Structure formats: structure tokens, C-alpha cells
Amino acid sequence: MQLNEHVGIGMTSQRTRDRLVARLSDQGIDNIALLDVMRSTPRHVFIDEALSHRAYEDAALPIGQGQTISQPFIVALMTQVLLSHGKLDSVLEVGTGCGYQTAVLSQLVKRVCTMERIGSLQEGAEQRLRQLGLRNIEYRHGDGYVGWKARAPFDGIIITAAPREIPKMLLAQLALGGKMVLPVGEDGNQALQVITKTAEGFDTEPLIPVRFVPLQSGILA
């Protein structure tokens, strides 16, 4: 099953996706390639069928195991910030979840290395992404705090859950000039941040207040 075969009907139709993309554009998402990917990627296949009628709302939705699929605006914003200096060769995603952010990234970068600590989510996402024909993705069931040293350095790192502090082991896996986009802070006091690695160290820029599930250490089946 390929991306373009998931046309959808009713609340999952292409017209509904087009309306979502129009809202994203109104909210300041102006990367044309990213908007095209958001338009063509079937978000409804990444969530439970019972919630498919809400797939193209700009809202986070539950995906099980106490995790969520991020709202489309946040997916788009994090991706746009990550790609602000052009197309990247290698990106580490910490927190595969259902695989929606992975799917968006994989259509815009050369290679995505994605990690998920919950084995059942990782397996489901991998199956879903392979069925969609997305082949430039490497998968790992592992602790996101540790990262993926064997694949480093990365041109970009995106973290889809919120650590209380910026993980130093992940900063060490960022290439010179690379960017890390992540939410940081405790529940109720989180901010989306972008960190750029320079020859002198790291530049940190806060973006907007956000609310993400916490980034946990360790792995689960």
C-alpha cells in the first residue's frame, strides 16, 4: 500500500487534508515541500479507526500506551525549523510513536533514524511505514536519552517528548551546524526550543509554549 492509495472519504478525504494544509499556511508554515507532504500523508492511518474522523483536526490524539500523536501544526513547525537551512542528509527522531512524524520527515530528508522505547509502538509504526512504501528509515527499539551513537553525527535531531533538561548525550551526537528541535520542561511549563551546534558551542532559541508527554528513560516491550 502506497501513500497515494490512501485517498480516504468523508472526514479523511483529500478535501479535508487540503483544509488542514490551508490552516497550517495561515499559521505561518511556508515551506512548500513540507506543506505538500502534509497534504499527501494520510494521518488517519496512524491512529485508531474510531478516531479517524478527527485525523485532520489540528489536535493531538491518543495512540495508546499513554502516548499521543502530535497536533499537525506542531509536527509542521518542528519539521520546518529543522529544515530551515535546507534539506538534510541524516536525522535522528527520538520517539517514533505511531510513525506520523517519521513519515513526514522521511519524505523530506535523505535518511531518518527513528527510536522508540515502547516495543509495541515501534513494531506497529515500522509495519505501517513499510506498508506506505517509505524505505529510507532505520528503526531502533531503545532508550531515546542514549540516542544512536553508531549512526551519529546527525544533521538534525527531533525529539517528540519532553525531557526536563536537554539530554547531553544527544547534543554530543549532533553534527557541527546541525539543529535539535525539542520540547523542554515539566508538564505545564514546557517550551519548544531549537538548539544549533556551532564551533563555539550551542545556541539555544525558545520558540513557543507547548505540551508534550514526558520523555522517559529505559525500554518497554
C-alpha positions in Angstrom: 0.0 0.0 0.0 1.5 3.3 -1.1 0.9 6.9 0.2 -1.3 7.9 -2.8 -3.6 4.9 -2.4 -5.0 6.2 0.9 -7.4 8.6 -0.6 -9.9 8.5 2.2 -13.6 9.5 2.3 -15.7 11.9 4.3 -13.6 13.3 7.2 -10.5 11.6 5.9 -10.9 12.8 2.3 -8.3 14.8 0.3 -10.5 17.8 0.6 -10.3 17.6 4.4 -6.5 17.3 4.1 -6.4 20.4 1.9 -8.3 22.4 4.5 -5.7 21.3 7.1 -2.9 22.5 4.9 -4.6 25.8 4.4 -4.9 26.3 8.1 -1.2 25.4 8.5 -0.3 28.0 5.9 -2.4 30.6 7.7 -0.4 29.8 10.9 2.9 30.6 9.3 4.0 27.3 7.8 5.5 28.4 4.5 7.8 25.5 3.4 6.1 24.4 0.2 7.7 21.0 0.1 6.6 20.4 3.7 3.0 21.6 3.0 2.8 19.2 0.0 4.0 16.3 2.2 1.4 17.2 4.9 -1.3 17.3 2.2 -0.4 13.9 0.8 0.4 12.0 4.0 -2.7 10.1 5.3 -2.7 10.9 9.0 -5.8 8.8 9.6 -3.9 5.5 9.0 -1.6 6.4 12.0 -4.5 6.5 14.6 -7.2 4.1 15.8 -10.1 3.8 13.3 -12.5 5.0 15.9 -10.7 8.4 15.9 -10.2 8.6 12.1 -12.9 11.2 11.8 -10.7 13.5 13.9 -7.5 12.8 11.9 -7.3 16.2 10.2 -8.2 18.3 13.2 -5.3 20.4 14.4 -5.2 18.4 17.7 -3.1 15.8 19.5 -4.8 12.4 19.7 -4.2 9.3 21.9 -2.3 6.4 20.3 -2.2 4.1 23.3 0.4 3.3 25.9 -0.2 6.8 27.4 1.3 8.4 24.2 -0.1 10.8 21.6 0.2 11.8 18.0 1.2 15.5 18.0 -1.1 18.1 16.5 -0.3 18.7 12.8 0.8 22.3 13.5 3.4 21.2 15.9 4.6 18.4 13.5 4.8 21.0 10.7 6.5 23.7 12.9 9.2 21.3 14.3 9.9 20.0 10.8 10.1 23.5 9.2 12.5 24.7 11.9 14.7 21.5 11.5 14.8 22.1 7.7 15.3 25.9 7.9 18.8 25.7 6.3 17.9 23.3 3.6 17.5 19.6 3.0 19.3 17.3 5.5 21.1 14.0 4.9 20.6 12.3 8.3 18.0 13.0 11.0 17.6 11.2 14.4 14.0 11.1 15.6 13.6 10.3 19.3 10.1 9.0 19.9 8.7 7.1 16.9 5.2 6.8 18.4 2.7 5.9 15.7 5.1 7.0 13.0 3.4 10.0 11.6 6.2 12.5 12.3 8.6 9.8 10.9 6.5 9.6 7.7 6.6 13.4 7.2 10.4 13.6 7.8 11.2 10.6 5.6 9.8 12.4 2.5 11.9 15.5 3.2 15.4 14.1 4.2 17.7 11.5 2.9 17.6 9.2 5.9 15.7 9.0 9.2 16.9 7.0 12.1 14.0 6.7 14.5 13.9 5.4 18.1 11.1 4.3 20.3 11.3 2.9 23.8 7.9 1.1 23.7 8.4 -2.0 21.6 4.7 -2.4 20.6 4.6 1.1 19.3 7.9 0.7 17.4 6.7 -2.5 15.8 3.4 -1.0 14.7 5.0 2.1 13.3 7.5 0.1 11.3 4.9 -2.1 9.8 2.7 0.9 8.9 5.6 2.9 7.4 6.8 -0.1 5.3 3.3 -0.6 4.0 3.3 3.0 2.9 6.4 2.4 0.9 8.7 4.6 2.9 12.1 2.9 2.7 14.7 5.4 3.9 14.0 4.8 7.6 16.1 2.8 10.1 14.3 1.7 13.3 15.6 1.0 16.8 13.8 -0.1 19.9 15.9 1.7 22.5 16.3 4.5 25.1 16.0 7.9 23.5 18.1 9.5 26.1 21.1 7.4 24.9 20.5 8.2 21.2 22.1 6.2 18.4 25.8 6.8 18.6 26.6 4.3 15.8 24.7 6.4 13.3 25.9 9.8 14.6 26.7 12.6 13.8 23.2 13.7 12.7 22.4 16.9 10.7 19.3 17.2 12.7 17.6 15.7 15.8 13.9 15.9 16.6 12.5 14.8 20.0 8.8 14.2 20.2 8.5 14.0 24.0 9.7 16.5 26.7 12.8 15.9 28.8 13.1 18.1 31.9 16.6 19.2 30.7 18.3 19.0 27.3 19.9 15.5 27.0 23.7 15.9 26.8 24.2 12.6 25.2 22.0 13.7 22.3 23.8 17.0 22.0 27.1 15.1 21.5 25.5 13.3 18.5 24.7 16.5 16.6 26.9 17.5 13.7 28.5 20.9 13.5 25.9 23.3 12.2 23.2 20.8 13.0 19.9 21.6 14.8 18.0 19.9 17.5 14.3 20.7 17.9 12.6 19.6 21.1 10.2 20.5 23.9 11.8 21.0 27.3 10.4 21.3 30.8 7.9 19.7 33.2 4.2 19.3 32.4 2.6 22.7 32.5 5.8 24.6 31.9 7.2 23.4 28.6 8.7 25.3 25.7 9.7 24.3 22.2 13.4 25.0 21.7 15.8 24.9 18.8 19.5 24.3 19.5 22.2 24.8 16.9 25.7 23.4 17.3 28.4 26.0 16.5 32.1 25.9 16.6 31.9 27.8 19.9 29.2 25.5 21.5 25.4 25.5 21.3 23.0 28.4 20.6 19.5 27.9 22.1 16.4 29.7 20.9 13.0 29.3 22.6 10.0 29.2 20.2 6.5 28.7 21.7 4.9 27.1 24.8 3.9 23.5 24.2 2.5 20.5 26.0 4.1 17.1 25.3 4.2 13.8 27.2 7.4 13.4 29.2 10.5 11.8 27.7 11.1 8.6 29.7 14.3 6.6 30.1 14.6 2.8 29.7 12.7 0.5 27.3 9.4 -1.4 27.4 8.2 -4.4 25.4 
